Amino acid sequence: MPPLLNPRLSLSLKPFFLFSQSSFAPRKFQIPRQFVSVKSRTFSSLASEQSSDNGGSSVGGGRSGALSPSLVTDEVQRIDVNPPKGTRDFPPEDMRLRNWLFHHFREVSRLFGFEEVDYPVLESEALFIRKAGEEIRDQLYCFEDRGNRRVALRPELTPSLARLVIQKGKSLSPPLKWFAIGQCWRYERMTRGRRREHYQWNMDILGVPEVTAEAELMASIVAFFKNWNHGIRCWF
């Protein structure tokens, strides 16, 4: 088997390895029995026991019971290792597929002159109610933050797009051609292939009154499936 290091480099490093192995050998430390317990105890009680074990004297002039009364416990709460219902993990094999798909999203978007944008995952709850009405509240992951503000995880991207355009106002020069690939959440009944967490590819054109904007978006979808070339036949 060929050496892993250059021979000259190996000779120069060998003394260091020998020194490291002899000087930094792992040591075993014994944990005092008073720190291993199945019952909830406090630091002060542990300090008192430490003092009584030493005959009531404290080392270095310290006083017993001087530690903070923070709770110490060895009880471990069982945690479900599965992701929350409706969500999923992306191990390497799935992440490669997702990256491949998102790469085609971005490639087609830039081919048609779209610029990528993104928005906060957390938005005002009123933003989505304004678009979809009060009934959307039952589908939102919403809560009240510590500032007493009603917020929600975004169920889609379009309301955030409208908010950003209004915020920028006259500083924007239409027409705008933006695209986004965002993670969204909807708390609704799950079906096959439909989870509570999903990704949305948005391509938006603003400031073009003619139907040419819709035609360009349709052309971009056709280009996506042609570039994908995954056994799907398109008639256009």
C-alpha positions as CSV (number, residue, x, y, z in Angstrom):
1,M,0.0,0.0,0.0
2,P,1.5,3.4,-0.9
3,P,2.3,5.7,2.0
4,L,-0.3,8.4,2.7
5,L,2.3,11.1,3.3
6,N,5.3,12.2,1.4
7,P,8.4,10.3,2.9
8,R,10.2,13.5,3.8
9,L,7.1,15.0,5.3
10,S,6.5,11.7,7.3
11,L,9.9,11.9,8.8
12,S,9.5,15.4,9.9
13,L,6.1,14.8,11.4
14,K,6.9,11.5,13.2
15,P,8.4,13.0,16.3
16,F,5.4,15.3,16.7
17,F,3.0,12.3,16.5
18,L,5.1,10.4,19.1
19,F,5.0,13.5,21.4
20,S,1.3,13.9,21.0
21,Q,0.5,10.3,21.8
22,S,2.5,10.2,24.9
23,S,1.6,13.7,26.2
24,F,-2.0,13.9,25.4
25,A,-3.2,10.4,26.4
26,P,-6.9,10.4,27.4
27,R,-7.5,10.3,31.1
28,K,-10.5,9.0,33.0
29,F,-12.2,11.2,35.6
30,Q,-14.5,9.8,38.2
31,I,-17.7,11.8,38.8
32,P,-18.5,12.3,42.5
33,R,-21.5,10.2,43.7
34,Q,-23.3,13.3,45.0
35,F,-23.6,14.6,41.4
36,V,-25.2,11.5,40.1
37,S,-28.8,11.2,41.2
38,V,-32.2,10.4,39.7
39,K,-34.0,13.0,41.9
40,S,-34.1,16.7,41.4
41,R,-31.7,18.5,43.7
42,T,-30.3,22.0,44.1
43,F,-26.7,23.2,43.9
44,S,-27.0,24.5,47.5
45,S,-27.9,21.0,48.8
46,L,-25.0,19.5,46.9
47,A,-22.7,22.1,48.5
48,S,-24.0,21.3,51.9
49,E,-23.4,17.6,51.4
50,Q,-19.9,18.4,50.1
51,S,-19.2,20.4,53.3
52,S,-20.5,17.6,55.6
53,D,-18.4,15.0,53.8
54,N,-15.3,17.2,54.6
55,G,-16.1,17.4,58.3
56,G,-18.0,20.7,58.1
57,S,-15.0,22.6,56.8
58,S,-14.8,24.4,53.5
59,V,-11.8,24.4,51.2
60,G,-10.1,27.7,50.6
61,G,-12.3,29.6,53.0
62,G,-15.5,29.2,51.0
63,R,-18.9,28.8,52.6
64,S,-21.3,26.0,52.1
65,G,-24.6,26.6,50.3
66,A,-23.1,29.6,48.4
67,L,-23.9,28.2,45.0
68,S,-26.9,29.5,43.0
69,P,-30.2,27.6,43.7
70,S,-30.5,26.5,40.1
71,L,-32.2,23.2,39.7
72,V,-30.0,20.2,38.8
73,T,-31.7,17.1,37.4
74,D,-30.6,14.0,35.6
75,E,-34.0,13.1,34.4
76,V,-34.1,13.2,30.6
77,Q,-37.3,14.0,28.8
78,R,-38.1,11.6,25.9
79,I,-38.2,13.5,22.6
80,D,-39.8,12.2,19.4
81,V,-37.0,11.9,16.8
82,N,-39.5,12.2,13.9
83,P,-40.0,15.6,12.4
84,P,-43.3,17.4,13.2
85,K,-46.3,16.1,11.4
86,G,-46.5,17.4,7.9
87,T,-42.8,18.3,7.6
88,R,-39.9,16.3,6.4
89,D,-36.1,15.9,6.6
90,F,-33.8,16.2,3.7
91,P,-30.9,13.7,4.1
92,P,-28.1,13.9,1.5
93,E,-29.9,11.8,-1.2
94,D,-33.0,13.9,-1.0
95,M,-31.1,17.1,-0.8
96,R,-29.3,16.3,-4.0
97,L,-32.6,15.9,-5.7
98,R,-34.0,19.1,-4.3
99,N,-30.9,21.1,-5.3
100,W,-31.2,19.6,-8.8
101,L,-34.8,20.7,-9.1
102,F,-34.2,24.2,-7.6
103,H,-31.2,24.6,-10.0
104,H,-33.6,24.1,-12.9
105,F,-36.0,26.6,-11.4
106,R,-33.3,29.2,-11.2
107,E,-31.8,28.4,-14.6
108,V,-35.1,29.0,-16.4
109,S,-36.0,32.1,-14.4
110,R,-32.7,33.8,-15.2
111,L,-32.9,32.7,-18.8
112,F,-36.1,34.8,-19.1
113,G,-34.5,37.7,-17.3
114,F,-36.0,37.3,-13.8
115,E,-34.2,38.4,-10.7
116,E,-34.3,36.3,-7.5
117,V,-35.9,37.8,-4.3
118,D,-36.9,36.4,-0.9
119,Y,-39.1,37.5,1.9
120,P,-39.3,36.8,5.7
121,V,-40.6,33.4,6.7
122,L,-42.5,35.1,9.5
123,E,-45.0,37.8,8.4
124,S,-47.9,39.7,10.0
125,E,-51.0,37.5,10.3
126,A,-53.1,40.4,9.0
127,L,-51.2,40.3,5.7
128,F,-52.6,36.9,4.8
129,I,-56.1,37.6,6.2
130,R,-56.2,40.7,4.0
131,K,-55.7,38.6,0.9
132,A,-57.7,35.4,1.7
133,G,-60.2,36.5,4.4
134,E,-60.7,35.3,7.9
135,E,-61.1,31.6,6.9
136,I,-57.3,31.5,6.1
137,R,-56.7,31.8,9.9
138,D,-57.5,28.1,10.4
139,Q,-54.7,27.2,7.9
140,L,-52.0,29.3,9.4
141,Y,-49.3,28.5,11.8
142,C,-49.9,31.7,13.8
143,F,-49.2,32.9,17.3
144,E,-48.6,36.1,19.3
145,D,-45.0,37.1,19.8
146,R,-43.5,38.6,22.9
147,G,-44.3,42.1,21.6
148,N,-48.1,41.2,21.5
149,R,-48.0,41.1,17.7
150,R,-50.0,38.5,15.7
151,V,-47.6,36.8,13.3
152,A,-47.7,33.7,11.1
153,L,-45.5,31.4,9.1
154,R,-46.1,32.3,5.4
155,P,-48.5,29.9,3.7
156,E,-47.6,31.4,0.3
157,L,-45.4,34.0,-1.3
158,T,-47.7,36.4,-3.2
159,P,-48.8,38.5,-0.2
160,S,-45.2,39.1,0.7
161,L,-44.4,40.1,-2.9
162,A,-47.2,42.7,-2.8
163,R,-46.0,44.0,0.6
164,L,-42.5,44.5,-0.7
165,V,-43.6,46.3,-3.8
166,I,-45.8,48.7,-1.8
167,Q,-42.9,49.3,0.6
168,K,-40.4,50.1,-2.2
169,G,-43.0,52.3,-3.9
170,K,-41.6,54.8,-6.5
171,S,-38.1,53.6,-6.0
172,L,-38.9,50.6,-8.2
173,S,-38.7,50.9,-12.0
174,P,-41.3,48.8,-13.8
175,P,-41.6,46.4,-15.3
176,L,-40.5,44.1,-12.5
177,K,-39.5,40.5,-13.2
178,W,-38.9,38.7,-9.9
179,F,-38.8,35.1,-8.9
180,A,-38.6,33.3,-5.6
181,I,-38.3,29.8,-4.2
182,G,-39.7,29.8,-0.7
183,Q,-40.6,27.4,2.0
184,C,-44.2,27.7,3.1
185,W,-46.5,26.2,5.7
186,R,-50.3,25.5,5.7
187,Y,-52.0,23.7,8.6
188,E,-54.5,21.7,6.6
189,R,-55.6,18.1,6.1
190,M,-52.8,16.1,4.5
191,T,-53.2,13.9,1.5
192,R,-50.9,11.8,-0.6
193,G,-48.1,14.1,-1.9
194,R,-49.5,17.1,0.0
195,R,-47.9,18.0,3.3
196,R,-48.2,20.9,5.6
197,E,-44.7,22.1,4.6
198,H,-44.0,22.8,0.9
199,Y,-41.8,24.9,-1.4
200,Q,-43.3,27.4,-3.9
201,W,-41.6,28.6,-7.1
202,N,-43.0,32.1,-8.0
203,M,-42.3,34.0,-11.2
204,D,-44.0,37.4,-11.1
205,I,-44.2,40.2,-13.7
206,L,-45.4,43.6,-12.6
207,G,-46.0,46.7,-14.6
208,V,-46.9,45.1,-17.9
209,P,-50.6,45.6,-18.7
210,E,-50.7,43.5,-21.9
211,V,-51.2,39.8,-22.1
212,T,-47.5,39.4,-23.1
213,A,-46.7,38.9,-19.4
214,E,-48.9,35.8,-19.3
215,A,-47.4,34.5,-22.6
216,E,-43.9,34.9,-21.2
217,L,-44.7,33.0,-18.1
218,M,-46.2,30.2,-20.1
219,A,-43.1,30.1,-22.3
220,S,-40.9,29.8,-19.2
221,I,-42.9,26.8,-18.0
222,V,-42.5,25.1,-21.4
223,A,-38.8,25.8,-21.3
224,F,-38.6,24.3,-17.8
225,F,-40.1,21.0,-18.9
226,K,-37.9,20.9,-22.0
227,N,-34.8,21.4,-19.9
228,W,-36.0,18.9,-17.4
229,N,-36.2,16.2,-20.0
230,H,-37.6,13.7,-17.6
231,G,-39.8,11.7,-19.9
232,I,-42.6,14.3,-20.0
233,R,-43.9,15.1,-23.5
234,C,-45.3,18.6,-24.1
235,W,-47.4,19.6,-27.1
236,F,-47.0,23.4,-27.8
